[in-house]
Amino acid sequence: MKAMNLTWQRLRGRTCDTCAFLDTFRSNGDGQVSRLHAFCRGPQSPFFNRPAPPERTCAAWQKLDGQRQIPEVGDPNLTA
């Protein structure tokens, strides 16, 4: 039943990627993990202040108003 619910949520567009509580940020990385991180900041979510779940959905989903801006790494005005 859980798999059917997850599929239904994805079809409706209710994923972490469209949630208002998703916090996406970049780090300099250390070679062991990716540089792009996605953390859940939803206070009612079981994933609060933790990486977004692999299922990419939870019961605390709220609609994102507008467009999410993915942060850039470094200063684009600097040249090496």
N, C-alpha and C positions, 0 to 999 in steps of 0.2 A: 504494500500500500504506500510506503514511503517513496518508492521509486516512481509510482504513478503521480503522487503529489509533486515531486520535484519536476517531473516532465511537464505537468500542468502549469507550474509556476514559470518555467522557462518559456513555454508557449505564450504566456501572458506578458512576457518581458520583465518579470519580477526577479531579476538577478542582482548580484552584488554590483555589477557594472552599471546598473541604472539606479542604485540606491543612494539616497542623500547622505548616508552615514559612511560611505566608503572614502577613506583617506588614502590617496595614491601619492607616493613620493619616491624620489630617486636617492640612492646613496652612492658613495664612491665604490662600494663593494670591496671584498677582500679576495675575490677569486673563488670563493666557496659557495656563495649565494648570488642570486641575480641582483641586478642593480635597481630594478623596479619593484617596489613593495606596495601591497594593498592591504591596509588594515581596516577593520571594522571599528567605528567609533559610536555605534548605536548603544545608548545606555540600557536599553531593554533587551539587547541581543545577548545570547549566550557566548558570543564571540567578541564581546566588548574588549577593546584594546589588544586584540589578537589578530593574527593574519586572517584574511578572508577565508572562509571554509572552502574545501575542495568542491563541494556541491554548488557553491556560488549563490546560495540563497538561504534565507532564514525567516522566521516569523516576524521579526522586527523591521522588515523592509518598509521604506518610505520612498515615495516618488521624488526623484531629483528634479528640481526646477532649473531649467536652463541646460547648459552644456558643461561637462567636466573638462577642466584644463589639466593636461598631464604636464608635470613640471619638466623643465629642461635641465640638463646637467651643464654646469659651468656658465661662464659669461660668453654670450655669442659674439660680443664685440672684441674679444681677445683673439689674437692670432699667434700661433706657435712659431 
